[in-house]
Amino acid sequence: MKDQIVVFTAGVICLTVVAVGVFFIFRDVQKVDPLLYVASVFSWSCIIDLGIALELDGYISNFIGYYFVEGEPYLNTAHGTVINYWDGTVHFFLYLAMIVLFCNRLSYREVGLYWAGSILNSMVVLLIGAVTGNHPIKLSIFLNTPYLLLPIIALVKLLHERPPQARSFLQFPNIFRRPVDFLFILYFGAALCISIYRALAAMGGNYSSMKLYVKDYDPYLRDPTNFPFIQVSSYAYFFVAYYLFAIYGLLCPGQHWMADWSLIHAGAAAQGQMTYILGARHHRTNWTFRFDTSGPEASIFYGINLTLLLVPQLFAIWCLCDVEKFGRSNTVHKIQVEENGFMSLESSDAKKKL
């Protein structure tokens, strides 16, 4: 317990020092969005997470190995390794993108929504899996509190700042005359059924097909670390609700919240599926829980998981391309006051609105 307290205290001190340092960096900048402080502090932790992943895979040594024992031992797993890679690369890129866009007075809201979906999915699966899995719980698990609470606050802020848009009075064609929307409805319906089926199979469903699925097609669900089980359970509890609302938004176009939530869903799906696929083949996963890399078993595994990964990205792009049907997700920036007292709107969206 003494070592746990030392590691936890060191973590708190490091986070505090970094937060104070970021405050001094931005002290001369006027009207800094609080989300930029979050992005700056979290980008520092991304470098730490990337170092953790590299040490876990043996590319470097003597970096932070002591932390695996007395800090967060659940990181010493396939899921923990892959999630650190994701945080150290993808999240780091998203933080830099938000900072660069802000410094250039451009809208970073779309990037922020995508990041919020990604990090919230990662934290929900990581923390619940850590508590319910076969890992000893250490005091340092509470160091993840800012990484859970701040993204929730940021997401509420971003949703609250959704740009106003007048209700569309366009007459949209019937769903059967909108083939792309119809295909997405079919996808969401299939994804809903697959998510419920996989969750029931992971919970020990008695149907022979469920037992066969877990045994031959997705043995990673039986991994004792419990992270795969929590991931498929999050689909059943959270993603299914989104699928139902997305189907409604496609059947009744003009729902301007669709674009925002498509980005959140795309970020969560990308993080969850990439972590799941790579974790299922990682060398830290026991070979008895890895799926076959050839034959129909591999085809079904990749077919399901890659579809759940790629289609949400395509749907987010589709929503962003049709403002009237799905809403506007970016805000208008770069508004300057000229000497004559008139406002110069440099945003292309603002010019279209005029």
C-alpha positions as CSV (number, residue, x, y, z in Angstrom):
1,M,0.0,0.0,0.0
2,K,2.9,2.3,0.6
3,D,4.2,1.9,-2.9
4,Q,0.7,2.5,-4.3
5,I,0.5,5.8,-2.4
6,V,3.9,6.9,-3.7
7,V,2.9,6.1,-7.4
8,F,-0.5,7.8,-7.0
9,T,1.1,10.9,-5.4
10,A,3.7,11.1,-8.1
11,G,1.0,10.9,-10.8
12,V,-1.1,13.7,-9.2
13,I,2.0,15.9,-8.9
14,C,2.9,15.3,-12.6
15,L,-0.6,16.1,-13.8
16,T,-0.7,19.3,-11.6
17,V,2.7,20.5,-12.9
18,V,1.8,19.9,-16.5
19,A,-1.6,21.7,-16.1
20,V,0.1,24.7,-14.5
21,G,2.7,24.8,-17.3
22,V,0.0,24.8,-19.9
23,F,-1.7,27.7,-18.1
24,F,1.5,29.8,-18.3
25,I,1.9,28.9,-22.0
26,F,-1.5,30.3,-22.8
27,R,-1.5,33.2,-20.3
28,D,-0.8,35.8,-23.0
29,V,-3.5,34.5,-25.3
30,Q,-6.9,36.1,-25.1
31,K,-10.1,34.1,-24.9
32,V,-8.6,30.6,-24.8
33,D,-11.3,27.9,-25.0
34,P,-11.0,25.7,-21.9
35,L,-11.0,22.7,-24.2
36,L,-7.6,23.8,-25.5
37,Y,-6.2,23.5,-22.0
38,V,-7.6,19.9,-21.8
39,A,-6.1,19.1,-25.2
40,S,-2.7,20.4,-24.2
41,V,-2.5,18.5,-20.9
42,F,-3.9,15.3,-22.5
43,S,-1.4,15.5,-25.3
44,W,1.4,15.2,-22.7
45,S,-0.2,12.1,-21.3
46,C,-0.3,10.7,-24.9
47,I,3.5,10.7,-25.0
48,I,3.5,8.8,-21.7
49,D,1.0,6.3,-23.0
50,L,3.0,5.8,-26.2
51,G,6.1,5.1,-24.1
52,I,4.1,2.6,-22.1
53,A,3.0,0.7,-25.2
54,L,6.5,0.6,-26.6
55,E,7.9,-0.8,-23.4
56,L,5.1,-3.4,-23.2
57,D,6.0,-4.6,-26.6
58,G,9.7,-4.6,-25.9
59,Y,10.8,-1.8,-28.2
60,I,12.2,0.3,-25.3
61,S,13.0,-0.6,-21.7
62,N,13.3,1.0,-18.2
63,F,10.8,3.7,-19.1
64,I,7.9,3.3,-16.7
65,G,7.8,-0.5,-16.0
66,Y,7.4,0.0,-12.2
67,Y,4.0,1.7,-13.0
68,F,2.7,-1.6,-14.4
69,V,3.1,-3.3,-11.0
70,E,2.1,-0.6,-8.5
71,G,0.1,1.7,-10.7
72,E,-2.2,0.2,-13.3
73,P,-1.4,-3.5,-13.7
74,Y,-4.3,-4.0,-16.2
75,L,-2.3,-2.0,-18.7
76,N,0.0,-5.1,-18.9
77,T,-2.5,-6.8,-21.2
78,A,-3.2,-6.9,-24.9
79,H,-6.1,-4.4,-24.6
80,G,-4.0,-2.1,-22.3
81,T,-1.1,-2.2,-24.9
82,V,-3.3,-1.4,-27.9
83,I,-5.3,1.3,-26.1
84,N,-2.0,3.0,-25.2
85,Y,-0.9,2.9,-28.8
86,W,-4.3,4.4,-29.9
87,D,-4.0,7.2,-27.3
88,G,-0.3,7.9,-28.1
89,T,-1.0,8.2,-31.9
90,V,-4.6,8.9,-32.9
91,H,-5.6,11.0,-29.8
92,F,-2.3,12.9,-30.0
93,F,-3.0,13.8,-33.6
94,L,-6.6,14.9,-32.7
95,Y,-5.3,17.1,-29.9
96,L,-2.7,18.7,-32.2
97,A,-5.5,19.2,-34.9
98,M,-7.7,21.0,-32.4
99,I,-4.9,23.3,-31.2
100,V,-3.8,24.1,-34.8
101,L,-7.4,24.8,-35.9
102,F,-8.0,27.1,-32.9
103,C,-4.7,29.0,-33.5
104,N,-5.8,29.6,-37.1
105,R,-9.3,30.7,-35.9
106,L,-11.0,27.8,-37.6
107,S,-13.7,25.5,-36.2
108,Y,-12.3,22.5,-34.3
109,R,-15.8,21.3,-33.2
110,E,-16.0,18.4,-35.6
111,V,-12.6,17.1,-34.4
112,G,-13.6,17.6,-30.8
113,L,-16.8,15.5,-31.2
114,Y,-14.9,12.7,-32.9
115,W,-12.3,12.8,-30.1
116,A,-14.9,12.8,-27.4
117,G,-16.6,9.7,-28.8
118,S,-13.2,7.9,-29.0
119,I,-11.9,8.7,-25.6
120,L,-15.2,8.1,-23.8
121,N,-15.5,4.6,-25.3
122,S,-11.9,3.8,-24.4
123,M,-12.3,5.0,-20.8
124,V,-15.6,3.2,-20.3
125,V,-14.2,-0.1,-21.5
126,L,-10.9,0.3,-19.7
127,L,-12.2,1.3,-16.3
128,I,-15.1,-1.2,-16.2
129,G,-12.8,-3.9,-17.5
130,A,-10.2,-3.1,-14.9
131,V,-12.7,-3.2,-12.0
132,T,-14.5,-6.4,-13.1
133,G,-11.5,-8.3,-14.6
134,N,-8.8,-10.4,-13.0
135,H,-6.5,-7.5,-12.2
136,P,-5.6,-6.2,-8.7
137,I,-7.1,-2.7,-8.1
138,K,-4.5,-0.1,-7.2
139,L,-5.0,3.4,-6.0
140,S,-3.7,4.8,-9.3
141,I,-6.9,3.9,-11.1
142,F,-8.3,7.2,-9.8
143,L,-5.7,9.0,-11.9
144,N,-8.1,8.2,-14.8
145,T,-10.8,10.4,-13.3
146,P,-9.9,13.6,-15.3
147,Y,-9.7,11.5,-18.5
148,L,-13.3,10.4,-17.9
149,L,-15.0,13.5,-16.4
150,L,-13.3,16.2,-18.6
151,P,-14.3,14.5,-21.9
152,I,-17.9,14.3,-20.6
153,I,-17.9,18.0,-19.8
154,A,-16.2,18.8,-23.1
155,L,-18.9,16.8,-25.0
156,V,-21.7,18.6,-23.2
157,K,-20.1,21.9,-24.0
158,L,-19.7,21.0,-27.7
159,L,-23.2,19.8,-28.0
160,H,-24.5,22.9,-26.3
161,E,-22.6,25.1,-28.8
162,R,-24.2,23.4,-31.8
163,P,-24.5,26.1,-34.5
164,P,-28.1,27.3,-34.9
165,Q,-29.8,26.3,-38.1
166,A,-33.2,27.1,-39.4
167,R,-35.7,24.2,-39.7
168,S,-35.6,22.7,-43.2
169,F,-38.8,23.0,-45.1
170,L,-37.6,20.9,-48.1
171,Q,-39.6,18.0,-49.2
172,F,-37.4,15.0,-49.1
173,P,-38.1,11.9,-51.3
174,N,-39.4,8.7,-49.8
175,I,-36.8,6.5,-48.2
176,F,-37.0,4.0,-51.1
177,R,-36.0,6.8,-53.5
178,R,-33.0,7.6,-51.4
179,P,-30.9,4.5,-52.0
180,V,-27.9,5.5,-49.9
181,D,-30.0,6.3,-46.8
182,F,-31.9,3.0,-47.3
183,L,-28.6,1.1,-47.3
184,F,-27.5,2.8,-44.1
185,I,-30.9,1.8,-42.5
186,L,-30.2,-1.8,-43.5
187,Y,-26.7,-1.5,-41.9
188,F,-28.0,0.0,-38.6
189,G,-30.7,-2.7,-38.4
190,A,-28.1,-5.4,-39.0
191,A,-25.6,-3.8,-36.6
192,L,-28.3,-3.7,-33.9
193,C,-29.0,-7.4,-34.3
194,I,-25.3,-8.3,-34.3
195,S,-24.6,-6.2,-31.2
196,I,-27.3,-7.8,-29.2
197,Y,-26.4,-11.3,-30.5
198,R,-22.7,-10.9,-29.6
199,A,-23.5,-9.5,-26.2
200,L,-25.8,-12.4,-25.4
201,A,-23.2,-14.9,-26.7
202,A,-20.5,-13.3,-24.5
203,M,-22.9,-13.5,-21.5
204,G,-23.1,-17.3,-22.0
205,G,-26.2,-17.6,-24.2
206,N,-27.5,-21.2,-24.3
207,Y,-28.2,-21.3,-28.0
208,S,-25.9,-23.7,-29.9
209,S,-25.1,-21.0,-32.5
210,M,-24.0,-18.6,-29.7
211,K,-21.7,-21.2,-28.2
212,L,-20.3,-22.0,-31.6
213,Y,-19.7,-18.4,-32.3
214,V,-17.7,-17.8,-29.1
215,K,-15.8,-21.1,-29.5
216,D,-14.8,-20.9,-33.2
217,Y,-15.5,-17.4,-34.6
218,D,-14.7,-15.0,-31.8
219,P,-12.8,-16.8,-29.0
220,Y,-11.4,-13.4,-27.9
221,L,-14.7,-12.9,-26.0
222,R,-13.6,-15.6,-23.5
223,D,-10.4,-13.7,-22.6
224,P,-10.2,-13.5,-18.8
225,T,-9.1,-9.9,-18.9
226,N,-12.8,-9.1,-19.5
227,F,-12.0,-6.2,-21.8
228,P,-13.5,-7.8,-24.9
229,F,-16.7,-8.7,-23.0
230,I,-17.1,-5.1,-21.8
231,Q,-16.6,-3.8,-25.4
232,V,-19.3,-5.9,-26.9
233,S,-21.5,-5.1,-23.9
234,S,-21.1,-1.4,-24.5
235,Y,-22.4,-2.0,-28.0
236,A,-25.5,-3.6,-26.6
237,Y,-26.1,-0.9,-24.0
238,F,-25.0,2.3,-25.8
239,F,-24.5,1.7,-29.5
240,V,-27.9,0.0,-29.9
241,A,-29.6,3.2,-28.7
242,Y,-27.8,5.2,-31.2
243,Y,-28.7,2.8,-34.0
244,L,-32.4,3.2,-33.2
245,F,-32.1,7.0,-33.3
246,A,-30.1,6.9,-36.5
247,I,-32.7,4.8,-38.2
248,Y,-35.3,7.4,-37.1
249,G,-33.2,10.2,-38.4
250,L,-32.9,8.5,-41.8
251,L,-36.6,7.8,-42.1
252,C,-37.5,11.3,-41.0
253,P,-34.8,13.6,-42.5
254,G,-34.3,17.1,-41.2
255,Q,-33.0,16.0,-37.7
256,H,-30.1,18.4,-37.3
257,W,-28.6,16.5,-34.4
258,M,-27.6,13.7,-36.8
259,A,-24.3,15.1,-37.9
260,D,-23.0,15.7,-34.4
261,W,-23.9,12.2,-33.2
262,S,-22.6,10.6,-36.3
263,L,-19.1,12.0,-35.5
264,I,-19.4,10.9,-31.9
265,H,-20.4,7.4,-33.0
266,A,-17.6,7.3,-35.6
267,G,-15.0,8.1,-33.0
268,A,-16.3,5.6,-30.5
269,A,-16.6,2.8,-33.2
270,A,-13.1,3.5,-34.6
271,Q,-11.5,3.3,-31.1
272,G,-13.5,0.3,-30.0
273,Q,-13.1,-1.8,-33.2
274,M,-9.4,-1.1,-33.7
275,T,-8.6,-2.0,-30.1
276,Y,-10.7,-5.1,-30.4
277,I,-9.2,-6.4,-33.7
278,L,-5.6,-5.7,-32.8
279,G,-6.1,-7.0,-29.2
280,A,-7.5,-10.2,-30.6
281,R,-4.2,-10.9,-32.4
282,H,-1.8,-9.3,-30.0
283,H,1.0,-11.5,-28.6
284,R,-0.2,-10.8,-25.0
285,T,-3.5,-12.5,-25.7
286,N,-3.3,-16.2,-24.9
287,W,-3.2,-18.2,-28.1
288,T,-6.4,-20.1,-27.0
289,F,-8.3,-16.8,-27.3
290,R,-7.0,-15.7,-30.7
291,F,-9.1,-16.2,-33.8
292,D,-8.0,-18.2,-36.8
293,T,-6.3,-16.1,-39.4
294,S,-7.6,-18.3,-42.3
295,G,-10.8,-20.0,-43.3
296,P,-14.4,-19.0,-42.8
297,E,-13.7,-18.2,-39.1
298,A,-11.3,-15.4,-40.1
299,S,-13.7,-14.2,-42.8
300,I,-16.6,-13.8,-40.4
301,F,-14.5,-12.2,-37.7
302,Y,-13.0,-9.6,-40.1
303,G,-16.3,-9.2,-41.9
304,I,-18.2,-8.3,-38.8
305,N,-15.6,-6.1,-37.1
306,L,-14.3,-4.3,-40.1
307,T,-17.9,-3.4,-41.1
308,L,-18.6,-2.1,-37.6
309,L,-15.4,0.0,-38.0
310,L,-15.7,1.4,-41.5
311,V,-19.4,2.0,-42.1
312,P,-19.7,4.5,-39.2
313,Q,-16.9,6.6,-40.7
314,L,-18.7,6.6,-44.1
315,F,-22.0,7.5,-42.4
316,A,-20.3,10.5,-40.6
317,I,-19.0,11.7,-44.0
318,W,-22.4,11.3,-45.5
319,C,-24.0,13.3,-42.8
320,L,-21.5,16.1,-43.0
321,C,-22.1,16.4,-46.8
322,D,-25.9,17.1,-46.4
323,V,-26.5,20.0,-44.1
324,E,-30.2,20.2,-44.8
325,K,-30.9,16.6,-43.9
326,F,-28.5,16.1,-41.0
327,G,-27.5,19.5,-39.7
328,R,-24.4,21.6,-39.5
329,S,-21.6,20.5,-37.3
330,N,-19.0,23.2,-37.7
331,T,-19.1,26.7,-36.3
332,V,-18.4,30.0,-38.1
333,H,-15.0,31.5,-37.3
334,K,-12.6,34.1,-38.6
335,I,-15.0,37.0,-38.2
336,Q,-13.1,40.3,-38.1
337,V,-14.2,43.9,-37.7
338,E,-12.8,46.2,-40.3
339,E,-12.0,49.9,-39.9
340,N,-15.3,51.0,-41.5
341,G,-17.3,49.2,-38.8
342,F,-18.6,46.4,-41.0
343,M,-17.9,42.7,-40.3
344,S,-15.9,40.7,-42.7
345,L,-16.9,37.0,-42.7
346,E,-14.1,34.9,-44.0
347,S,-15.8,31.6,-43.5
348,S,-17.2,30.0,-46.6
349,D,-20.2,28.8,-44.5
350,A,-20.9,32.4,-43.5
351,K,-20.7,33.6,-47.0
352,K,-23.2,30.9,-48.1
353,K,-25.5,32.0,-45.3
354,L,-25.4,35.6,-46.5
